[in-house]
Amino acid sequence: MKRRVLPIGLFALLAGWGPSVPALSQAALAGTAMTSTAMADPAPPSIPGQVDADGDIDIRAAWMQVIRPDHRIAAGYFTIENRGRNVHLLDGVSSPACHDLFAHHTEQESTQETATLFSHLALPAQTILVFPPGGYHLVCVGYDDSVQPGRRVPVTFHFMGGTTRTIQFDVRPAPDTADTAP
């Protein structure tokens, strides 16, 4: 299965962030290095800075909340920071606990473009991005029995160039919706 970079990732690359943008922009326009197989392939040597993601990227405040236990749906929230001098490209997020893991925005219609956000997200240099309740976040569908309040679930972030970061998401119980019931 092949993925392509959708406009949000290409826009970030062409916007002029970081010293590695010219090489990344040329690769995107030429159609090279911007298509990957199921997960991150090693970056070609012409794309500088991508191998530094391991030292540059910090993912914290990661937690997951069971949203629809009857349908085995949970939401994941986190903060990701690029402390480096280069743009880094997130090209996948996965978890053995989730049958499907994708992006969603609480206030927007779900489309293929929003669902695949975490398969082509540019992380500008020296930037913090927050994925909170009520905004963009991860959706875990068809979770397994390891997704239980009080436990931790591994979620792996895959970066262009082959770097991965596995973060433990604390699992919280479903929100109390008794006061909002009809």
N, C-alpha and C positions, 0 to 999 in steps of 0.2 A: 504494500500500500504506500502510495506517495502522497506527500503533503506539499502544498504550495504556500508561500507567504501571502497573506491577505493584505489589503491596503493599509491597515493600521501599522503593521510591522515595517512595510516599505516606506510609509510616511515618516516614521521615526528615523529610519536610516537616512532618508534624504533631507531631513530637517537640519543636519549639520552638527549633530552631537558627537563630540569626542574626536580624537585624532585618527581613529580607524575608519571613520565614515567613508572617505573616498574609496577605499578598497572594498568596503562592504557595498556601497552604492553601485560600483562597477560590477561586482558579482551579481547583485540583484538584477541590474538592468540586462546583464548578459545571460541571466537565467542559470548561472552556475552557483553552487553552494547554497542556494536558497530553496532547494528541494531536498527533502530527506526521506529516508525510509521510516519505518514505524517509530524509531526514536533517533536521538542525535547521532549523526555520522561525524567522524572526525573532520574538522575544518581543513580546507586546503591551505597550504602555506601562504597563499596570497591574501588571507584574511587575518591580519595581525590582531593580537589581543584576546582572541577567544579562548585560548588555553588558560588564561589567567582567572577565569571565572571562579575557580575553586578558592582562591585567596581574596577575591574582590567582593563576592556576594555573601551577604548575611541574611538569613531568613529567621524571623523570630515571632513571638506572640502568636504562635500557631495553635489553633484549636478547631475542633469540629463539634458540631451540634446535631444531634438527631432531630430532624425536622418532621419527617413523616414515618414513624416506625412501622405503620401498617403497610407502607410501600417500600420500606427499606431505603429511605432517602435521608442523607445527611448533608450539611453544608460546612465548608471549610473556610476559615478566615486566617489571614496572616499579614505580616509586614515583610517586605523584601527590600533590601538596600544594596545598591551597587556603590561600593566604596572606592572603586578603581577609577582609572583615567580613561578607560575604553568603554564603549557601548557593549553590552553583552546581550545575547539573544537567547531567550527562553524558547525552546522548541518542543516542549512536552512536559506533562505532569502525569505521574502514575502512582498507583498504590495497589498492593496485592489484596487489600481489603475491599476494594471497589470494583465492581464489574465494569462500570463506566465512570470516568472522572472528567468533568468538563467545566467551563466557565459559565456563569450566569450573572445577570444584573437584576436585582430585585424589582426595579421600577421600569424595566424595558422588556419588550417582547423578545423571547428567545429565538434566535436565528442561528444558522450555521456559522455566521461570522462571530457572533458573541460566544457560541459554544466552543469554538476553536481558538479563542483569544490566547490561551496559554500554550498554543503551539506555534506562535509567531510573535511573541511580545518582546519588543526592544526595551532594555533597561538602560536608560541614559547614565553616563558617568556621574558620580557624586549625587545620586538621586535616591530618595526613599519613596516607595509606592506602598500604599496601605489598601488592603482588600478587606473591608469591614462588613458587618451586618448592614443590610440596607443598600449596599453598593455591589460592585463586582466581587465575586467570590467563587470558590470551587463548589461543585455539586457532585456528591458521591451517590451513585444510583446502584442498587443491587448489592449493598454492602454485605459482608460476611459476618459471622458471629463474633469476630474480634472487635467490631464497632459497638462498644458498650460503654455507657457512662462510667467514668473512673479509670478507664484504660487509655492506652496510647496507641495510635495507629501510624505506621510509617507512610510518608508521602515523599516521592522522589521527584525532584525538579531536574529536568534534562536541559542542558545548554548546548548551543551550537559549539562544536569543537570537541564534544565528547565528555565534558565535565558533568558530573551529577552531584546533587546534594540531597541526602535523605534526611528529612526532619520528622521528628515525632510530634504528631498532633494530639493534644489532650482531647478526649471525648467528653462532652458535657451532655446532660439529659435534654430532652425535648423541652421547649419553652412551655410555661404554664399558660394555656390559652383559655382557661375557664372564664376569665373576665371578658373575653371577646366572643364567646359562643352566642349564637343567635337566640 
